[in-house]
Amino acid sequence: MKPPPFEYCAPRTLTEAVGLLGEVEDAKVIAGGQSLIPLMNMRLARPARLVDACRVPELGAIRRNGHLSIGATARQTAVLRSAEVREFAPIIPEALSHVGHAANRNRGTFGGSVAHADPAAELPTVLRALGADIVVQGPAGERVIPADDFFVSYFTTALSEDEILTEIRLPRRHDPTRGVWAFTEVARRHGDFALVGVALVAELDDDRRVTAARICLNGVAERPHRAEAAEQYLHGRRLDDPDVAREAGRLAAADLQPPSDLHASDRYRKDAAAALVARAVGSADARSAGAAPGAARQEDGQ
C-alpha cells in the first residue's frame, strides 16, 4: 500500500523544523518512520505535511555533560553500540536488544520510539524506570518533561502538536558502584512487542540493602506502569532473598488490570508480571554480587 499524498519538508535547523511544524494544522514529525509510515499506508494517519527531523545535526548526538543526553534522531543501533550509553545506563542497550530486529534498529530512532508511546514498547518503560527527562522544543521555547509525566495513555504523550522531541536526558547517578538494574520481558517471538516487560533500577547500601528502587512494567496498562507498592517494599531489604523477590512480584501485580487481546489474556499478563518482577529482582542481585546475567545481544554487529 502507498500513503495518501503529503508535503515533505527537510529542514536543516531546529528553528526551521519547529516553524514548518506549526505552519499547517496537520503536520507530523518523521524520523525513522518505523511506526508512522505503516500507519499512513493503512490510512490510520493522514498528515498533510511531514517534517523530517533527521537533517538537523544536533538532534542525533549522544553527549555527556553531568547527565547523559541522547538525541531524538540517534539511531537505535548507534545507541545500542554506544560505549558512553553502556557505561552510563547499561539497561538501555539491554532493552534495545529486544526492540525489533537489526534492520528495524538500523533505521528506527531512539526518540521516535519514545514519542510514539506504545505501552508495550521497551524504551518508554526503561526511561520511566531511570527517571529520565524528555526535552521538547516548540514556538514558546524549550520544555523539560519528566518521564513520569510525559507518557499519558495509549500512543499519547504530553508533547504538543507544534513541539518536537529533541533529546532524552538521563540523570547523573550519585554512586554508580552501588547501582543495580535488570530488564526482562516475555514475547511470542524475539523481536515482537512484549506481552509483559519489566525494568528495575535500584541503589544499594554497603550491606547490599535497597535504598531506592524504581520498577516499571510495559504491556500491562495504557502507559508504562510504575509498581510503587513493590518499590516501597524493597526499601531496606536485600535482593538475594527469594522470598523478597516473590513478594515484590506479588505486590507489583496485585493492582494490575491488564488488557486482554488475541496474544494474551489479562490473567496471563498479571501472572507474567509477578513472575518477571521476581526474576528481575534476582537478576539485579546477581549483578550486585558481581555476576553479569543476561548480557545484551550484539546481533547488530553482523
PAKOLMAR-642627 format. One line per field, with one value per residue (C-alpha): residue in three letters; x, y, z. Coordinates in steps of 0.001 Angstrom, whole numbers, plus 500000, padded with zeros to 6 digits. Layout:
% residues N
rest c(ALA | ...)
X c(X | ...)
Y c(Y | ...)
Z c(Z | ...)
This chain:
% residues 302
rest c(MET | LYS | PRO | PRO | PRO | PHE | GLU | TYR | CYS | ALA | PRO | ARG | THR | LEU | THR | GLU | ALA | VAL | GLY | LEU | LEU | GLY | GLU | VAL | GLU | ASP | ALA | LYS | VAL | ILE | ALA | GLY | GLY | GLN | SER | LEU | ILE | PRO | LEU | MET | ASN | MET | ARG | LEU | ALA | ARG | PRO | ALA | ARG | LEU | VAL | ASP | ALA | CYS | ARG | VAL | PRO | GLU | LEU | GLY | ALA | ILE | ARG | ARG | ASN | GLY | HIS | LEU | SER | ILE | GLY | ALA | THR | ALA | ARG | GLN | THR | ALA | VAL | LEU | ARG | SER | ALA | GLU | VAL | ARG | GLU | PHE | ALA | PRO | ILE | ILE | PRO | GLU | ALA | LEU | SER | HIS | VAL | GLY | HIS | ALA | ALA | ASN | ARG | ASN | ARG | GLY | THR | PHE | GLY | GLY | SER | VAL | ALA | HIS | ALA | ASP | PRO | ALA | ALA | GLU | LEU | PRO | THR | VAL | LEU | ARG | ALA | LEU | GLY | ALA | ASP | ILE | VAL | VAL | GLN | GLY | PRO | ALA | GLY | GLU | ARG | VAL | ILE | PRO | ALA | ASP | ASP | PHE | PHE | VAL | SER | TYR | PHE | THR | THR | ALA | LEU | SER | GLU | ASP | GLU | ILE | LEU | THR | GLU | ILE | ARG | LEU | PRO | ARG | ARG | HIS | ASP | PRO | THR | ARG | GLY | VAL | TRP | ALA | PHE | THR | GLU | VAL | ALA | ARG | ARG | HIS | GLY | ASP | PHE | ALA | LEU | VAL | GLY | VAL | ALA | LEU | VAL | ALA | GLU | LEU | ASP | ASP | ASP | ARG | ARG | VAL | THR | ALA | ALA | ARG | ILE | CYS | LEU | ASN | GLY | VAL | ALA | GLU | ARG | PRO | HIS | ARG | ALA | GLU | ALA | ALA | GLU | GLN | TYR | LEU | HIS | GLY | ARG | ARG | LEU | ASP | ASP | PRO | ASP | VAL | ALA | ARG | GLU | ALA | GLY | ARG | LEU | ALA | ALA | ALA | ASP | LEU | GLN | PRO | PRO | SER | ASP | LEU | HIS | ALA | SER | ASP | ARG | TYR | ARG | LYS | ASP | ALA | ALA | ALA | ALA | LEU | VAL | ALA | ARG | ALA | VAL | GLY | SER | ALA | ASP | ALA | ARG | SER | ALA | GLY | ALA | ALA | PRO | GLY | ALA | ALA | ARG | GLN | GLU | ASP | GLY | GLN)
X c(500000 | 501027 | 500370 | 497980 | 499556 | 501605 | 504114 | 507664 | 509993 | 513614 | 514729 | 518394 | 517889 | 515701 | 514176 | 513183 | 511727 | 509568 | 508355 | 507406 | 505568 | 503427 | 502543 | 499844 | 497231 | 498004 | 501788 | 503824 | 507498 | 509135 | 512490 | 512934 | 509372 | 509085 | 505670 | 504359 | 504779 | 502825 | 500068 | 499955 | 499933 | 496917 | 495215 | 495256 | 497240 | 496824 | 499258 | 499261 | 502960 | 505904 | 508786 | 511924 | 513958 | 516910 | 518582 | 519031 | 522559 | 522279 | 519245 | 521327 | 524078 | 524914 | 526642 | 527894 | 527615 | 526977 | 523875 | 523734 | 521898 | 520606 | 519424 | 515953 | 517123 | 520008 | 519543 | 518695 | 521684 | 524009 | 522610 | 522914 | 526579 | 527494 | 530198 | 529004 | 525434 | 526589 | 528763 | 526181 | 522959 | 523602 | 519905 | 519265 | 521378 | 519890 | 516354 | 517276 | 518433 | 514757 | 513471 | 512528 | 515458 | 518744 | 517128 | 514488 | 517071 | 519300 | 516512 | 514475 | 515330 | 515545 | 513235 | 510792 | 510012 | 509654 | 507297 | 505206 | 504465 | 503349 | 502591 | 504158 | 507434 | 510663 | 512209 | 509383 | 509382 | 513129 | 513070 | 510386 | 512425 | 515506 | 513650 | 514646 | 513638 | 512171 | 513213 | 510904 | 511062 | 508165 | 507285 | 507297 | 510776 | 512132 | 510255 | 511701 | 509112 | 509786 | 509171 | 506613 | 504516 | 505404 | 503577 | 499840 | 497920 | 497890 | 500083 | 499536 | 502147 | 502443 | 504055 | 502020 | 501274 | 503614 | 506518 | 509420 | 511084 | 514770 | 516584 | 516316 | 518319 | 519347 | 520256 | 523708 | 523991 | 525234 | 527401 | 527366 | 529134 | 526010 | 523547 | 521982 | 519459 | 517574 | 515462 | 513425 | 510383 | 508285 | 507210 | 505739 | 508926 | 512124 | 511553 | 507818 | 506387 | 506493 | 503422 | 504889 | 508230 | 509958 | 512670 | 514163 | 516718 | 517899 | 520568 | 522160 | 523995 | 527167 | 525122 | 523519 | 520174 | 517967 | 517997 | 515919 | 514167 | 512088 | 510190 | 508315 | 506284 | 505187 | 502316 | 500068 | 498449 | 497745 | 501238 | 504433 | 503294 | 505216 | 504959 | 505145 | 503998 | 506789 | 509298 | 508396 | 508509 | 512069 | 513365 | 515702 | 515639 | 518301 | 517680 | 519245 | 516268 | 513950 | 511009 | 511668 | 511709 | 508430 | 506707 | 507897 | 506396 | 503120 | 502853 | 503748 | 500918 | 498330 | 496746 | 497195 | 494218 | 495987 | 494195 | 493242 | 493811 | 494404 | 498001 | 497412 | 494662 | 494577 | 495176 | 498276 | 499699 | 499055 | 500757 | 503626 | 504140 | 504543 | 506988 | 509046 | 509380 | 510604 | 513053 | 514248 | 514936 | 517056 | 518918 | 519653 | 521016 | 523297 | 524719 | 525241 | 527182 | 529460 | 527814 | 526571 | 523336 | 521505 | 524224 | 522811 | 522767 | 525073 | 523437 | 523761 | 527466 | 526785)
Y c(500000 | 503586 | 506503 | 509328 | 512486 | 514689 | 517534 | 516583 | 519095 | 518522 | 521412 | 521873 | 523649 | 523082 | 526559 | 525834 | 522463 | 523976 | 526671 | 524160 | 522026 | 524924 | 526339 | 523796 | 522186 | 518556 | 518207 | 515360 | 514865 | 511915 | 510395 | 506646 | 506186 | 502715 | 503488 | 506499 | 505121 | 501893 | 503979 | 506181 | 503178 | 501786 | 505231 | 505360 | 508614 | 511258 | 514110 | 516929 | 517623 | 515538 | 517397 | 515253 | 515824 | 513698 | 516551 | 518593 | 517611 | 518269 | 516012 | 512888 | 513483 | 511436 | 513644 | 513552 | 516717 | 515575 | 513823 | 511725 | 513244 | 511051 | 512978 | 512182 | 511099 | 508938 | 505575 | 502756 | 500774 | 503694 | 503914 | 500152 | 500253 | 503454 | 502909 | 506026 | 504750 | 501290 | 502809 | 505346 | 503315 | 499686 | 498845 | 500832 | 498642 | 495558 | 496809 | 497840 | 494303 | 493304 | 496020 | 494537 | 493202 | 494646 | 496088 | 497889 | 499312 | 500480 | 502752 | 503365 | 506325 | 506496 | 509492 | 508086 | 505118 | 507424 | 509843 | 507008 | 505889 | 502342 | 500949 | 497623 | 499244 | 498798 | 502283 | 504254 | 501690 | 501937 | 505741 | 505803 | 503377 | 505585 | 508801 | 510367 | 513799 | 514334 | 517614 | 519176 | 522359 | 524439 | 528008 | 529018 | 527569 | 524512 | 522339 | 519580 | 516930 | 514144 | 510694 | 510090 | 512904 | 512508 | 509238 | 509874 | 506985 | 504708 | 506396 | 509697 | 511936 | 515417 | 516553 | 519317 | 519148 | 522077 | 520677 | 518430 | 515961 | 516940 | 514818 | 512444 | 513310 | 510664 | 511939 | 511526 | 508531 | 509540 | 506411 | 504087 | 501341 | 500957 | 500855 | 497634 | 497024 | 494363 | 494192 | 491174 | 490508 | 487761 | 487899 | 485414 | 485622 | 487589 | 490968 | 491038 | 493604 | 492301 | 490718 | 491893 | 493500 | 494749 | 497353 | 497575 | 500135 | 500189 | 501635 | 499578 | 500420 | 498766 | 495834 | 495396 | 496606 | 498678 | 502419 | 503335 | 501388 | 502054 | 499246 | 499848 | 497418 | 497508 | 495702 | 495799 | 499255 | 502222 | 503593 | 502301 | 501274 | 502117 | 499314 | 501678 | 499168 | 496797 | 499671 | 500653 | 497040 | 496587 | 499576 | 498337 | 494732 | 492600 | 491360 | 487943 | 486647 | 484569 | 485393 | 489102 | 488585 | 486661 | 489219 | 492082 | 490269 | 489692 | 493338 | 494551 | 492511 | 492970 | 496170 | 495494 | 495416 | 494485 | 494239 | 491014 | 490573 | 487831 | 487430 | 487022 | 487191 | 489631 | 486709 | 485638 | 489162 | 489551 | 486243 | 487009 | 490415 | 488825 | 486231 | 488734 | 491203 | 488364 | 487366 | 490962 | 491205 | 488052 | 489318 | 492647 | 490793 | 488724 | 491933 | 493364 | 490209 | 490661 | 488371 | 489537 | 487743 | 488354 | 490227 | 492267 | 490508 | 492017 | 490829 | 494378 | 493719 | 491388)
Z c(500000 | 499413 | 501771 | 500853 | 499370 | 501692 | 501583 | 502562 | 504254 | 505248 | 507484 | 508408 | 511738 | 514770 | 514443 | 510853 | 511841 | 514593 | 512198 | 509496 | 512040 | 513213 | 509773 | 508938 | 511133 | 510397 | 510291 | 511757 | 512544 | 510822 | 511751 | 511256 | 510019 | 511548 | 513059 | 511125 | 507595 | 508286 | 509896 | 506797 | 504464 | 506331 | 506272 | 510080 | 509839 | 507119 | 507814 | 505305 | 505913 | 507096 | 508739 | 508547 | 511724 | 510615 | 508693 | 511916 | 513037 | 516777 | 517147 | 516540 | 519101 | 522212 | 524806 | 528390 | 530484 | 534031 | 532731 | 529558 | 526605 | 523781 | 520733 | 519459 | 515996 | 517205 | 515509 | 517887 | 516642 | 517438 | 520972 | 521459 | 520367 | 522247 | 524880 | 526733 | 526952 | 528064 | 530799 | 531991 | 531670 | 530618 | 530960 | 527751 | 525427 | 527090 | 526423 | 522866 | 522108 | 522437 | 520063 | 516707 | 514699 | 513446 | 510310 | 512384 | 514777 | 511940 | 510754 | 513912 | 516120 | 519894 | 520174 | 517647 | 519868 | 522865 | 521072 | 519625 | 523212 | 522533 | 526015 | 525011 | 523901 | 525816 | 525717 | 527391 | 530204 | 530752 | 530699 | 533386 | 535485 | 535101 | 535991 | 532672 | 531397 | 527933 | 526279 | 523684 | 521626 | 520344 | 519401 | 523087 | 523638 | 525409 | 527895 | 530083 | 530967 | 533486 | 532008 | 534760 | 533235 | 529563 | 528879 | 529223 | 527639 | 524593 | 521944 | 523751 | 525354 | 526837 | 523571 | 521896 | 518181 | 517477 | 519516 | 518537 | 520877 | 520815 | 523404 | 526335 | 529441 | 531926 | 535418 | 536911 | 539225 | 542668 | 543065 | 540053 | 542032 | 544179 | 541298 | 540006 | 537269 | 535371 | 532243 | 531218 | 529082 | 527565 | 523915 | 521470 | 519363 | 519660 | 518042 | 518762 | 521132 | 524671 | 526209 | 529515 | 530301 | 533447 | 534006 | 537502 | 538713 | 542329 | 544620 | 547413 | 550628 | 551938 | 553258 | 549813 | 551105 | 548826 | 549476 | 546402 | 543675 | 540585 | 538866 | 535622 | 533512 | 529877 | 528201 | 531273 | 531170 | 528939 | 529622 | 531304 | 534782 | 537964 | 540558 | 543524 | 546162 | 545158 | 545106 | 548653 | 549833 | 548552 | 550537 | 553259 | 552040 | 550370 | 546865 | 547455 | 549461 | 547212 | 549469 | 548924 | 545155 | 545209 | 547439 | 545255 | 542268 | 544073 | 545087 | 541599 | 540063 | 542807 | 541492 | 537780 | 535426 | 532189 | 528850 | 527121 | 523394 | 520857 | 522103 | 525842 | 528447 | 531335 | 533732 | 531829 | 531825 | 535555 | 536382 | 533998 | 535624 | 539065 | 537739 | 535743 | 538626 | 540847 | 538102 | 537719 | 541459 | 541246 | 538172 | 539866 | 542907 | 540684 | 539274 | 542749 | 543621 | 540618 | 538078 | 534682 | 533805 | 530562 | 528676 | 525806 | 522453 | 519855 | 516631 | 515251 | 514811 | 511927)
